[in-house]
Amino acid sequence: MTQFIKCQHHDAGECGSCPLFDVPYGEQLTARYDAAAATLADVIPCEAWLPPVESPAVGIRNRAKMAVTGTIEHPKLGLTTGIDLCDCQVYLPALRDTFPAIKQFITLAKLQPYDLTPSTEKITPAKARSRGELKYVIVTAAPSSNIVPPSDGEQGGLMITFVLRSTADLARIKSKLPWLQNELPNLKVVSVNIHPEHKATIIGDKEIVLTEQNSLPMDLGIVKLNLGPVSFFQTNTYIAQKLYETAANWVNEIESTANQNHGGLFRVWDLYCGVGGFALSLASPHRKITGIELSPEAIANAKAAATRINGVWFESKDATQFAVWEHKKRPHLVVVNPPRRGIGSELTKWLNDPFGIPYILYSSCNPITLTTDLKNLSHYKVVKAQLFDMFPNTAHSEILTLLVHNRTST
């Protein structure tokens, strides 16, 4: 895998996003795998581990969350400290190509960068106004085709969100938007997010979509997803595709080898389903799949992606509440892809029934909470585990595990 030679921001200690940047990629991957296997040694047997799935080291991130600093005439996109990261090679080339036009747009629309520095006193509305309006710019790039990473020169769709303190500059953004669309022909979705509070969070609760199209198609080959302006999606498009392909292959193997009567349909619950990546990847004529996600926006986009797919249904509900309190007929397989905190004790206890669900597919970005959850799933055995290198140049990793209940024949 190619590793870029120099990064001035890393060398100068200005940016800590890639702490392992100066470590050769092969050594990084080995260290990540060894660390994950050691952390999970008590719950995943050595024979269950498959070789890690490698990623390109650069040109992989599909979303840039850029703090806006500087001035109207000379804006900077990057860190809240004022470091401009428009040359960051971790981003997809399609993202880096948008930054010059976005800077020009900020100047053209006269968007005053917001002062994001911490305050030792209460920020009153009057003081907030004096700090400016534009806080962040969030840019998302879709692959140009179902082959990722894309070839040089290829570009997919783009989505841009301007995070503002208030709606004061909304009219100017609307009036100048045709200029930005002309500069970026692949720009499909533009929105404004209103975040009035002076705090560390990036986005607020109010989203205003300014384009006719309100979601960005993401074609990953095995699955076609829709992303809204604030939708969560795996940051590495290449590895996301590999993750969904692997999940589909493992579930296909389960169905082809399982010695049990599925009653005509193999029932799947995808808890914490987000925009439906796993659920839609597992779609099949002989499966009934239910995706559960708390975010109404994510569910709306999942439903839009599933319009022409039979047997897949999405609901906006809390995953634990749905499984523990609202379930009617238990599925044959549960997919969980929770936040870093894991699935929690209540859902774990429900899953760990002596007569429980035959299979669990667990995708985790945190080996520590994964260890805790797997220890509490004592009626299951991990039969497959694989590290997906979602976050090159860092110590983080994504781990997919397949659990089989002790009562289930394999």
C-alpha positions in Angstrom: 0.0 0.0 0.0 1.3 3.5 -0.9 2.2 5.8 1.9 2.8 9.5 1.1 6.2 10.7 2.0 5.7 14.0 3.8 3.0 15.8 5.7 4.0 19.3 6.9 1.1 19.4 9.4 2.1 16.0 11.0 5.8 16.9 11.0 5.1 20.3 12.6 2.9 18.8 15.3 0.0 20.9 14.0 -2.5 18.0 13.4 -2.9 14.9 15.5 -5.4 13.1 13.3 -2.8 10.7 11.9 -0.6 9.8 14.8 0.9 6.8 13.0 1.6 8.7 9.8 5.3 8.1 9.8 5.0 4.4 10.5 5.1 2.2 7.3 1.7 0.9 6.5 2.5 -2.8 6.8 3.8 -2.2 10.4 0.7 -0.2 11.2 -1.6 -2.9 10.1 0.3 -5.6 11.9 0.2 -3.5 15.1 -3.5 -2.9 14.8 -4.3 -6.6 14.3 -2.0 -7.7 17.1 -3.5 -5.1 19.5 -7.1 -6.2 18.6 -6.3 -9.9 18.9 -4.7 -9.3 22.3 -7.6 -7.2 23.6 -10.1 -9.8 22.5 -8.0 -12.9 23.4 -10.4 -14.1 26.1 -13.4 -14.0 23.8 -12.2 -14.8 20.3 -10.1 -17.9 19.7 -7.0 -17.7 17.5 -8.5 -20.0 14.9 -11.5 -17.7 14.4 -9.4 -14.8 13.1 -9.2 -14.2 9.3 -6.5 -12.1 7.7 -7.1 -8.3 8.1 -8.6 -6.4 5.1 -6.1 -3.8 4.0 -6.9 -0.2 2.9 -5.1 2.4 0.9 -3.2 4.6 3.4 -4.2 7.8 1.7 -7.0 9.2 -0.4 -9.7 7.3 1.5 -11.8 9.6 3.7 -15.2 10.4 2.1 -16.2 13.2 4.4 -14.4 16.3 5.5 -15.6 18.2 8.6 -13.7 21.5 8.2 -13.7 24.3 10.9 -13.8 27.7 9.2 -11.3 30.2 10.5 -9.5 33.2 9.0 -11.4 36.1 7.4 -14.0 36.6 4.8 -11.3 37.6 2.3 -8.9 34.8 3.3 -10.9 31.9 4.9 -9.1 28.8 6.1 -10.7 25.3 6.2 -9.3 22.8 8.7 -8.7 22.9 12.4 -10.3 25.2 15.0 -6.7 26.3 15.8 -6.5 28.0 12.4 -4.5 25.4 10.6 -5.6 25.0 7.0 -5.9 21.3 5.9 -7.0 21.7 2.4 -3.9 19.8 1.2 -4.6 16.8 3.5 -3.9 13.7 1.5 -6.1 11.5 3.6 -9.2 12.9 1.9 -10.5 11.6 -1.4 -9.1 13.7 -4.3 -12.7 14.7 -5.1 -12.9 16.3 -1.6 -9.7 18.2 -2.0 -10.8 19.5 -5.4 -13.8 21.2 -3.8 -11.9 23.3 -1.2 -10.7 26.2 -3.5 -14.3 26.8 -4.8 -15.7 26.7 -1.3 -13.2 29.3 -0.1 -14.2 31.5 -3.0 -17.9 31.0 -2.2 -17.3 32.1 1.4 -15.7 35.3 0.2 -18.4 35.8 -2.5 -21.3 35.3 0.0 -19.5 37.4 2.6 -19.7 34.6 5.3 -17.8 35.7 8.4 -16.0 32.8 10.0 -17.2 32.2 13.6 -14.7 32.5 16.4 -14.6 28.9 17.7 -12.0 29.5 20.5 -13.2 28.4 24.0 -14.7 31.1 26.3 -14.2 31.4 30.0 -17.4 33.3 30.4 -21.0 32.8 29.3 -21.6 33.5 25.7 -24.6 35.8 25.5 -26.6 36.2 22.2 -25.0 39.6 21.6 -21.5 38.2 22.1 -22.2 35.3 19.9 -23.2 37.6 17.1 -19.9 39.4 17.4 -18.1 36.1 16.9 -19.3 35.7 13.3 -21.7 33.2 11.5 -20.0 30.4 9.6 -18.7 27.6 11.9 -18.0 24.5 9.8 -18.2 23.3 6.3 -18.9 19.5 5.9 -18.2 18.0 2.5 -19.1 14.4 1.5 -18.0 12.7 -1.7 -19.6 9.7 -3.3 -17.7 7.2 -5.5 -18.0 7.8 -9.2 -18.9 4.2 -9.8 -19.2 0.9 -7.9 -15.4 0.5 -8.2 -13.7 2.2 -5.3 -11.3 3.9 -4.8 -12.1 5.7 -8.1 -9.6 6.1 -10.8 -7.7 9.4 -11.2 -10.0 12.1 -12.7 -13.2 10.3 -11.9 -15.7 12.2 -9.7 -18.9 11.1 -8.0 -21.6 13.3 -6.4 -20.9 15.9 -3.8 -22.8 17.1 -0.7 -22.0 20.3 1.2 -23.4 21.5 4.5 -22.6 25.0 5.9 -22.9 25.1 9.7 -24.1 28.5 10.7 -24.7 30.2 14.1 -28.0 31.6 12.8 -30.1 32.2 9.6 -28.7 35.7 9.2 -26.6 34.8 6.1 -29.1 32.3 4.6 -30.4 34.7 1.9 -26.9 35.5 0.7 -26.0 31.8 0.5 -29.1 31.1 -1.5 -28.4 34.0 -3.9 -24.8 32.9 -4.6 -25.5 29.2 -4.7 -25.8 29.0 -8.5 -22.2 30.2 -8.7 -21.1 27.3 -6.5 -23.1 24.8 -8.5 -21.5 26.1 -11.6 -18.0 25.7 -10.2 -18.8 22.2 -8.9 -21.0 20.5 -11.5 -21.2 17.3 -9.4 -22.7 19.1 -6.4 -26.0 17.3 -5.7 -27.0 18.4 -2.2 -26.4 21.7 -0.4 -27.8 22.4 3.1 -27.4 24.8 6.0 -27.3 23.5 9.5 -28.2 26.0 12.3 -26.0 25.6 15.4 -26.6 28.6 17.7 -24.8 27.3 20.8 -21.1 28.0 21.5 -20.0 24.5 22.3 -17.7 21.7 21.0 -20.3 19.9 19.0 -20.2 20.4 15.2 -23.8 20.4 14.2 -27.1 21.7 15.5 -30.7 20.3 15.4 -32.1 22.4 12.5 -31.2 21.4 8.9 -32.3 23.4 5.9 -31.8 21.8 2.5 -31.3 24.3 -0.3 -31.3 22.0 -3.3 -34.1 19.9 -4.9 -32.2 16.8 -4.2 -32.0 16.1 -0.4 -29.8 13.0 -0.3 -26.5 11.8 -1.9 -26.5 8.4 -3.6 -23.6 6.2 -2.6 -23.1 3.3 -5.0 -20.9 0.6 -3.3 -21.5 -2.1 -5.8 -23.2 -4.6 -3.5 -25.5 -1.9 -2.2 -26.7 1.5 -3.1 -27.3 3.8 -0.2 -28.7 7.4 0.3 -26.9 9.8 2.6 -28.6 12.8 4.1 -26.6 15.9 5.3 -26.2 14.6 8.8 -26.3 10.9 8.2 -23.6 8.7 9.7 -21.6 6.7 7.2 -18.3 4.8 7.4 -15.5 7.2 6.7 -13.6 4.9 4.4 -15.6 4.1 1.3 -13.3 1.3 0.1 -13.4 -0.5 3.4 -17.1 0.0 3.8 -17.6 -1.8 0.5 -15.4 -4.7 1.7 -17.2 -4.8 5.1 -20.7 -5.1 3.5 -19.5 -7.7 0.9 -18.0 -9.8 3.7 -21.1 -9.6 5.8 -23.2 -10.8 2.8 -20.8 -13.7 2.1 -20.9 -14.9 5.7 -24.7 -14.8 5.9 -24.9 -16.6 2.6 -22.7 -19.3 4.1 -24.9 -19.6 7.1 -28.0 -20.2 5.0 -26.3 -22.7 2.8 -24.9 -24.8 5.7 -27.3 -24.2 8.6 -29.1 -27.4 9.6 -32.4 -25.9 10.7 -35.8 -25.1 9.3 -36.2 -21.4 8.5 -39.9 -21.7 7.9 -39.4 -20.4 4.3 -37.9 -17.1 5.3 -34.6 -16.3 7.0 -35.5 -13.5 9.3 -32.9 -10.8 10.1 -32.9 -7.8 12.4 -30.3 -5.0 11.7 -30.1 -3.0 14.9 -28.4 0.4 14.8 -28.9 0.1 11.1 -28.1 3.8 10.2 -28.9 4.4 6.5 -29.2 0.6 6.0 -25.8 -0.5 4.9 -25.9 -4.0 6.4 -29.7 -4.6 5.9 -29.6 -3.7 2.2 -26.4 -5.7 1.6 -28.1 -8.8 3.0 -31.3 -8.3 1.1 -32.5 -11.5 -0.7 -35.8 -12.9 -2.0 -35.8 -15.6 0.7 -35.0 -13.2 3.6 -37.2 -10.9 5.7 -35.0 -8.0 7.0 -36.0 -5.3 9.6 -33.7 -2.4 10.1 -34.0 -0.4 13.4 -32.4 3.0 13.9 -33.3 5.9 16.2 -32.5 8.7 13.7 -35.6 9.6 11.6 -33.4 11.1 8.9 -31.3 8.0 8.6 -34.5 5.8 8.4 -36.0 8.1 5.7 -32.8 7.6 3.6 -32.8 3.9 4.2 -36.4 3.6 3.1 -35.6 5.6 0.0 -32.8 3.2 -0.9 -35.0 0.2 -0.3 -37.9 1.4 -2.6 -37.3 -1.3 -5.2 -36.1 -4.0 -2.8 -38.6 -6.5 -1.5 -38.4 -8.0 2.0 -36.7 -5.1 3.7 -38.4 -2.8 6.2 -37.0 0.1 8.3 -38.4 1.6 11.5 -37.2 4.6 13.5 -37.0 3.2 17.0 -34.6 2.6 19.8 -32.8 -0.7 19.1 -32.9 -2.0 22.7 -36.6 -1.1 23.2 -37.5 -2.7 19.9 -35.7 -6.0 20.7 -36.4 -6.3 24.4 -39.9 -4.9 24.7 -41.6 -4.9 21.2 -40.4 -8.1 19.5 -43.0 -10.6 18.4 -41.2 -13.3 16.5 -37.5 -13.7 17.1 -35.2 -13.6 14.0 -32.6 -16.2 12.9 -29.9 -13.5 12.8 -29.3 -10.2 14.6 -26.9 -7.7 13.1 -25.5 -5.0 15.5 -23.3 -2.1 14.5 -23.5 0.1 17.6 -21.7 3.3 18.6 -18.3 3.0 20.4 -20.1 2.4 23.7 -21.3 -1.0 22.6 -24.8 -2.6 22.8 -25.2 -2.2 26.5 -26.2 -4.6 29.3 -30.0 -4.7 28.7 -29.8 -5.8 25.0 -26.9 -8.1 25.8 -28.9 -9.8 28.5 -31.8 -10.3 26.1 -29.6 -11.7 23.4 -27.9 -14.1 25.8 -30.9 -16.3 26.3 -30.2 -20.1 26.7 -32.7 -20.6 23.9 -31.6 -17.5 22.0 -31.2 -16.3 18.5 -29.0 -18.7 16.4 -26.6 -16.1 14.9 -25.3 -12.6 15.7 -23.2 -10.5 13.3 -21.4 -7.8 15.4 -19.5 -5.0 13.7 -17.5 -2.9 16.2 -15.2 0.1 16.1 -14.1 -0.4 19.7 -12.3 -3.7 20.8 -12.7 -2.8 24.5 -16.5 -2.5 24.5 -16.7 -5.4 22.1 -14.7 -7.5 24.6 -17.2 -6.6 27.3 -20.2 -7.5 25.2 -18.8 -10.8 23.9 -18.0 -11.8 27.5 -21.6 -11.2 28.4 -22.8 -13.2 25.5 -21.7 -16.4 27.2 -24.1 -18.7 25.3 -22.4 -17.8 22.0 -19.1 -18.7 20.4 -17.2 -16.5 17.9 -16.6 -18.6 14.8 -15.3 -15.8 12.6 -13.5 -12.5 13.2 -11.9 -10.1 10.8 -10.2 -6.7 11.2 -11.2 -4.1 8.5 -8.6 -1.3 8.3 -11.2 1.5 8.3 -8.8 4.1 9.9 -5.3 3.9 8.5 -2.6 6.0 10.2 -4.4 5.7 13.6 -4.7 3.0 16.3 -8.4 2.4 15.5 -10.0 -0.5 13.7 -13.3 -2.0 12.6 -13.9 -5.6 13.6 -16.6 -7.9 12.2 -17.5 -11.0 14.2 -19.9 -13.9 13.6 -21.3 -15.5 16.7 -23.1 -18.8 16.8 -25.4 -19.9 19.7 -24.2 -23.0 21.5 -27.5 -24.7 20.6 -27.1 -24.0 16.9 -25.6 -26.6 14.6 -22.9 -25.2 12.3 
